[in-house]
């Protein structure tokens, strides 16, 4: 059996289209679906700059398939849990498409910058090209991020640092790299945000914003990794 990580740009659906407008907000499914027939409910988690998270939730709640949306934790934070109820008859679910194809997949997804991240488990008779063709035939874009035999994965499967680095902007990468090189994360550090800003030619506030956002992205991925390796 093979473990495949596939990114899907789910055109025409609010979770993907609105996410594309908020590249600094990450959406994660945090519960299984409940409900019958058309009305379904699940809990999602939104992380990112507080004001952007709030705007994302407000816009997401106005999308046609959404029947009700209720923040479960206070707005104005960088991590908000939300209960959402939606009309399944108006929701083109990638999960349902994979189920129809008989493909085993991890429950739930992570959505970032308009791309849904799906982890698939393919048996010997599953053909990845057939799955990709099916998804793309229905108006989606796909990117293959990982394809590995499960027997090659060690018990302490590592974070995909290449993928993690690709989630950072060029400036975030520059500021974070500079901070590391200047010893900002050392126990007895003798550098400061001002020094980092001076080194890359930006103000203290700008350096702090880039560093903070880079750290948020990294810790969000570490958190997701730890949750799947408990």
One Martini backbone bead per residue (centre of mass of N, CA, C, O) as a GRO file, in nm:
protein
  230
    1UNK     BB    1   0.099   0.035   0.018
    2UNK     BB    2   0.023   0.382  -0.042
    3UNK     BB    3   0.133   0.715   0.028
    4UNK     BB    4  -0.065   1.004  -0.056
    5UNK     BB    5  -0.012   1.348  -0.139
    6UNK     BB    6  -0.285   1.573  -0.222
    7UNK     BB    7  -0.351   1.858  -0.402
    8UNK     BB    8  -0.658   2.064  -0.407
    9UNK     BB    9  -0.822   2.279  -0.633
   10UNK     BB   10  -1.152   2.378  -0.540
   11UNK     BB   11  -1.346   2.487  -0.760
   12UNK     BB   12  -1.647   2.660  -0.650
   13UNK     BB   13  -1.564   2.643  -0.342
   14UNK     BB   14  -1.548   2.808  -0.045
   15UNK     BB   15  -1.307   2.673   0.106
   16UNK     BB   16  -1.115   2.743  -0.142
   17UNK     BB   17  -1.179   3.028  -0.256
   18UNK     BB   18  -1.154   3.187   0.014
   19UNK     BB   19  -0.872   3.088   0.088
   20UNK     BB   20  -0.731   3.232  -0.158
   21UNK     BB   21  -0.791   3.524  -0.015
   22UNK     BB   22  -0.642   3.377   0.259
   23UNK     BB   23  -0.316   3.285   0.285
   24UNK     BB   24  -0.295   3.343   0.621
   25UNK     BB   25  -0.515   3.111   0.637
   26UNK     BB   26  -0.605   2.818   0.822
   27UNK     BB   27  -0.790   2.518   0.748
   28UNK     BB   28  -0.949   2.280   0.977
   29UNK     BB   29  -1.052   1.973   1.045
   30UNK     BB   30  -1.211   1.864   1.383
   31UNK     BB   31  -1.442   1.670   1.262
   32UNK     BB   32  -1.694   1.490   1.209
   33UNK     BB   33  -1.979   1.418   1.061
   34UNK     BB   34  -2.314   1.541   1.110
   35UNK     BB   35  -2.610   1.413   1.002
   36UNK     BB   36  -2.883   1.433   0.769
   37UNK     BB   37  -2.890   1.442   0.458
   38UNK     BB   38  -2.839   1.781   0.397
   39UNK     BB   39  -2.773   1.836   0.696
   40UNK     BB   40  -2.452   1.943   0.815
   41UNK     BB   41  -2.186   1.893   1.069
   42UNK     BB   42  -1.891   2.083   1.181
   43UNK     BB   43  -1.555   2.128   1.291
   44UNK     BB   44  -1.342   2.411   1.278
   45UNK     BB   45  -1.012   2.557   1.213
   46UNK     BB   46  -0.871   2.887   1.256
   47UNK     BB   47  -0.560   3.031   1.137
   48UNK     BB   48  -0.411   3.352   1.221
   49UNK     BB   49  -0.461   3.656   1.188
   50UNK     BB   50  -0.716   3.779   1.363
   51UNK     BB   51  -0.847   3.970   1.143
   52UNK     BB   52  -0.846   3.747   0.920
   53UNK     BB   53  -1.009   3.533   1.057
   54UNK     BB   54  -1.266   3.697   1.091
   55UNK     BB   55  -1.313   3.759   0.790
   56UNK     BB   56  -1.327   3.470   0.695
   57UNK     BB   57  -1.572   3.379   0.863
   58UNK     BB   58  -1.771   3.586   0.753
   59UNK     BB   59  -1.750   3.503   0.452
   60UNK     BB   60  -1.804   3.200   0.485
   61UNK     BB   61  -2.099   3.240   0.612
   62UNK     BB   62  -2.210   3.362   0.317
   63UNK     BB   63  -2.218   3.112   0.180
   64UNK     BB   64  -2.449   2.922   0.026
   65UNK     BB   65  -2.409   2.635   0.189
   66UNK     BB   66  -2.437   2.801   0.449
   67UNK     BB   67  -2.654   2.788   0.732
   68UNK     BB   68  -2.434   2.788   0.978
   69UNK     BB   69  -2.229   2.998   1.204
   70UNK     BB   70  -2.018   2.927   1.508
   71UNK     BB   71  -1.831   3.045   1.739
   72UNK     BB   72  -1.655   2.874   2.013
   73UNK     BB   73  -1.447   3.099   2.011
   74UNK     BB   74  -1.304   3.382   2.031
   75UNK     BB   75  -1.258   3.646   1.874
   76UNK     BB   76  -0.937   3.791   1.818
   77UNK     BB   77  -0.777   3.538   1.736
   78UNK     BB   78  -0.538   3.296   1.599
   79UNK     BB   79  -0.759   3.080   1.722
   80UNK     BB   80  -1.060   2.929   1.582
   81UNK     BB   81  -1.357   2.776   1.666
   82UNK     BB   82  -1.607   2.619   1.441
   83UNK     BB   83  -1.948   2.591   1.372
   84UNK     BB   84  -2.085   2.409   1.091
   85UNK     BB   85  -2.364   2.441   0.863
   86UNK     BB   86  -2.465   2.245   0.574
   87UNK     BB   87  -2.551   2.191   0.236
   88UNK     BB   88  -2.486   1.897   0.076
   89UNK     BB   89  -2.625   1.959  -0.207
   90UNK     BB   90  -2.401   2.220  -0.240
   91UNK     BB   91  -2.155   2.011  -0.185
   92UNK     BB   92  -1.841   1.946  -0.325
   93UNK     BB   93  -1.691   1.658  -0.223
   94UNK     BB   94  -1.389   1.507  -0.207
   95UNK     BB   95  -1.453   1.277  -0.015
   96UNK     BB   96  -1.686   1.158  -0.186
   97UNK     BB   97  -1.521   1.104  -0.438
   98UNK     BB   98  -1.324   0.905  -0.306
   99UNK     BB   99  -1.540   0.707  -0.210
  100UNK     BB  100  -1.654   0.641  -0.494
  101UNK     BB  101  -1.357   0.525  -0.575
  102UNK     BB  102  -1.244   0.358  -0.319
  103UNK     BB  103  -1.068   0.556  -0.138
  104UNK     BB  104  -0.843   0.579   0.095
  105UNK     BB  105  -0.869   0.826   0.368
  106UNK     BB  106  -0.820   1.090   0.548
  107UNK     BB  107  -0.985   1.254   0.772
  108UNK     BB  108  -0.993   1.531   0.648
  109UNK     BB  109  -0.851   1.871   0.618
  110UNK     BB  110  -0.618   2.103   0.474
  111UNK     BB  111  -0.639   2.464   0.418
  112UNK     BB  112  -0.425   2.651   0.181
  113UNK     BB  113  -0.446   2.885  -0.046
  114UNK     BB  114  -0.686   2.687  -0.183
  115UNK     BB  115  -0.558   2.414  -0.072
  116UNK     BB  116  -0.615   2.078  -0.047
  117UNK     BB  117  -0.521   1.825   0.189
  118UNK     BB  118  -0.459   1.482   0.088
  119UNK     BB  119  -0.464   1.154   0.231
  120UNK     BB  120  -0.369   0.857   0.072
  121UNK     BB  121  -0.456   0.494   0.038
  122UNK     BB  122  -0.300   0.270  -0.185
  123UNK     BB  123  -0.355   0.010  -0.357
  124UNK     BB  124  -0.245  -0.192  -0.604
  125UNK     BB  125  -0.530  -0.127  -0.777
  126UNK     BB  126  -0.459   0.166  -0.758
  127UNK     BB  127  -0.485   0.464  -0.965
  128UNK     BB  128  -0.369   0.776  -0.965
  129UNK     BB  129  -0.448   0.881  -1.249
  130UNK     BB  130  -0.753   0.829  -1.214
  131UNK     BB  131  -0.798   1.021  -0.978
  132UNK     BB  132  -0.694   1.278  -1.110
  133UNK     BB  133  -0.881   1.276  -1.358
  134UNK     BB  134  -1.144   1.296  -1.198
  135UNK     BB  135  -1.090   1.568  -1.054
  136UNK     BB  136  -1.021   1.737  -1.316
  137UNK     BB  137  -1.293   1.682  -1.470
  138UNK     BB  138  -1.436   1.859  -1.215
  139UNK     BB  139  -1.249   2.140  -1.198
  140UNK     BB  140  -0.965   2.058  -1.088
  141UNK     BB  141  -0.664   2.087  -0.920
  142UNK     BB  142  -0.336   1.921  -0.905
  143UNK     BB  143  -0.087   1.805  -0.651
  144UNK     BB  144   0.198   1.624  -0.602
  145UNK     BB  145   0.374   1.562  -0.282
  146UNK     BB  146   0.334   1.237  -0.227
  147UNK     BB  147   0.500   0.900  -0.285
  148UNK     BB  148   0.483   0.614  -0.066
  149UNK     BB  149   0.575   0.340   0.079
  150UNK     BB  150   0.488   0.219   0.384
  151UNK     BB  151   0.754   0.044   0.427
  152UNK     BB  152   0.935   0.328   0.416
  153UNK     BB  153   0.804   0.411   0.683
  154UNK     BB  154   0.872   0.521   0.973
  155UNK     BB  155   0.771   0.555   1.303
  156UNK     BB  156   0.923   0.862   1.269
  157UNK     BB  157   0.799   1.034   1.071
  158UNK     BB  158   0.877   1.312   0.899
  159UNK     BB  159   0.888   1.616   0.826
  160UNK     BB  160   0.814   1.826   0.551
  161UNK     BB  161   1.038   2.072   0.489
  162UNK     BB  162   0.986   2.155   0.198
  163UNK     BB  163   0.688   2.223   0.233
  164UNK     BB  164   0.716   2.418   0.467
  165UNK     BB  165   0.897   2.627   0.317
  166UNK     BB  166   0.681   2.689   0.085
  167UNK     BB  167   0.484   2.852   0.292
  168UNK     BB  168   0.692   3.069   0.277
  169UNK     BB  169   0.797   3.360   0.228
  170UNK     BB  170   1.070   3.525   0.133
  171UNK     BB  171   1.076   3.718   0.380
  172UNK     BB  172   1.029   3.508   0.602
  173UNK     BB  173   1.282   3.345   0.537
  174UNK     BB  174   1.489   3.572   0.579
  175UNK     BB  175   1.419   3.643   0.874
  176UNK     BB  176   1.448   3.361   0.997
  177UNK     BB  177   1.738   3.305   0.908
  178UNK     BB  178   1.861   3.550   1.051
  179UNK     BB  179   1.773   3.478   1.338
  180UNK     BB  180   1.934   3.217   1.352
  181UNK     BB  181   2.219   3.335   1.281
  182UNK     BB  182   2.197   3.548   1.539
  183UNK     BB  183   2.070   3.374   1.790
  184UNK     BB  184   1.761   3.414   1.878
  185UNK     BB  185   1.720   3.091   1.984
  186UNK     BB  186   1.900   3.117   2.207
  187UNK     BB  187   1.921   3.109   2.538
  188UNK     BB  188   2.168   3.345   2.533
  189UNK     BB  189   2.077   3.594   2.386
  190UNK     BB  190   2.218   3.901   2.194
  191UNK     BB  191   1.963   3.963   2.032
  192UNK     BB  192   1.720   4.133   1.813
  193UNK     BB  193   1.474   4.263   1.628
  194UNK     BB  194   1.636   4.508   1.541
  195UNK     BB  195   1.879   4.346   1.426
  196UNK     BB  196   1.717   4.194   1.215
  197UNK     BB  197   1.608   4.438   1.063
  198UNK     BB  198   1.886   4.558   0.989
  199UNK     BB  199   1.990   4.306   0.825
  200UNK     BB  200   1.723   4.332   0.611
  201UNK     BB  201   1.600   4.635   0.591
  202UNK     BB  202   1.391   4.673   0.837
  203UNK     BB  203   1.176   4.716   1.062
  204UNK     BB  204   1.086   4.605   1.361
  205UNK     BB  205   0.786   4.550   1.294
  206UNK     BB  206   0.832   4.394   1.031
  207UNK     BB  207   1.010   4.174   1.146
  208UNK     BB  208   0.804   4.069   1.352
  209UNK     BB  209   0.581   3.991   1.152
  210UNK     BB  210   0.742   3.785   0.985
  211UNK     BB  211   0.830   3.604   1.221
  212UNK     BB  212   0.550   3.541   1.336
  213UNK     BB  213   0.432   3.407   1.078
  214UNK     BB  214   0.642   3.187   1.051
  215UNK     BB  215   0.592   3.057   1.329
  216UNK     BB  216   0.296   2.986   1.289
  217UNK     BB  217   0.329   2.794   1.052
  218UNK     BB  218   0.523   2.595   1.185
  219UNK     BB  219   0.349   2.524   1.441
  220UNK     BB  220   0.103   2.419   1.286
  221UNK     BB  221   0.254   2.178   1.156
  222UNK     BB  222   0.356   2.050   1.415
  223UNK     BB  223   0.080   2.004   1.540
  224UNK     BB  224  -0.031   1.820   1.314
  225UNK     BB  225   0.191   1.606   1.343
  226UNK     BB  226   0.145   1.530   1.644
  227UNK     BB  227  -0.154   1.438   1.613
  228UNK     BB  228  -0.059   1.190   1.406
  229UNK     BB  229   0.170   1.084   1.656
  230UNK     BB  230   0.025   0.965   1.932
   0.00000   0.00000   0.00000
